[in-house]
Amino acid sequence: MSLTLPPQNLDVNVHPTKHEVHFLYQEEIADSIKQQVEARLLGSNATRTFYKQLRLPGAPDLDETQSADKTQRIYPKELVRTDSNEQKLDKFLAPLVKSDSGMSSSSSQEAPRLPEDSFRITAAKKSREVRLSSVLDMRRRVERQCSVQLRSTLKNLVYVGCVDERRALFQHETRLYMCNTRSFSEELFYQRMIYEFQNCSEITITPPLPLKELLVLSLESEAAGWTSEDGDKAELADSAADILLKKAPIMREYFGLRISEDGMLESLPSLLHQHRPCVAFLPVYLLRLATEVDWEQEVRCFETFCRETARFYAQLDWREGATAGFSRWTMEHVLFPAFKKYLLPPPRIKDQIYELTNLPTLYNVFERC
């Protein structure tokens, strides 16, 4: 039975869950209802009509269905109120980032600044079958180490918000988690490098960037850790450039990173739709390719190259202004959907996820959801 009453006659602030309310003229209304019910019951003896309904073959018994519904009752503290498949309109409204063209070498913290039209993604011409046993072994190792429980959590997560450049919040069912997005991103791009091996789309850079100038610029940054004991910066840059030029055919064939014979960087691998690596970290990335990649042994070469590339691609530009807003948009609408779709999380990444709270605990504290 339901009652429709004027709102001004109701007092809803008598119970925290709103299961009870008070209203004016309660006794009068109760007496009126009582009289109407009695009149209906007394009049039912005059005539009665019985309806017969045949049960369809195979249909469950009504009593069994009702008892099953009672046993499957979902309490408010266990109710999942989010949908992991839900999308936002913000996904289709990517913020624009304006940047100045040209090279900057006056400051050790500055990196090449390129306009938006300097980058153009070129899809791989034709998918090629990978037959290298070393790469196939790397893929099998990733799949073998994948945690089924973590994979299920990531597949059904709901993005909540960005905390800072390294941390973000997400919800899975009734639990709220905080994760290290840098670690997640590095593992994601490492796996993308493995599975896109020999079939990487390319981010074409127009105009191409001079390799040696980028390497000199990297040595001026704090990340390089250069000291006077290491030698002249120009000589070190020349040595690193020579290594990369010698290995240019490998990088072009397997990873979509192109360096011309005259030492110009022409393209980078494209690993995710709508994702572009931050150019501010490009010089240090090239330097680390020359110094940290094991170019002598095949398995170690592919492993270290993929790791260094993943480290570069996982870094977003969080400087104040439009770039920070674009990084937040990228985090929500590019990286987290990719975590859900592609990432095969190894058990060690569990240490980068922290449960902050859950709905049953909150319900015990606040007595409402």
Buried (B, 14 or more C-beta within 10 A) or exposed (E): EEEEEEEEEEEEEEEEEEEEEEBEEEEEBEEEEEEEEEEEEEEEEEEEEEEEEEEEEEEEEEEEEEEEEEEEEEEEBEEBEBEBEEEEEEEEEEBEBEBEEEBEEEEBEBBBBBEEEBBEBEEBEEEEEBEBEBBEEBBEEBEEEBBEEBBEBBEBBBBBEBEEBBBBBBBBBBBBBBBBBBBBBBBBBBBBBBBBBBBBBBBBBEEBBBBBBBBBBBBBBEBBEBEEEEEEBEEBBBEBBEBBBEBBEBBBEBBBBBBEEEBBBBBBBBBBEBBBBBBBBBBBBBBBBBEEBEBEEBBEBBBBBBBBBBBBBBBBBBEEEBBBEBBBBBBBBBBBBBBBEBBBBBEEBEEBBEEEEBBBEBBEEEEEB
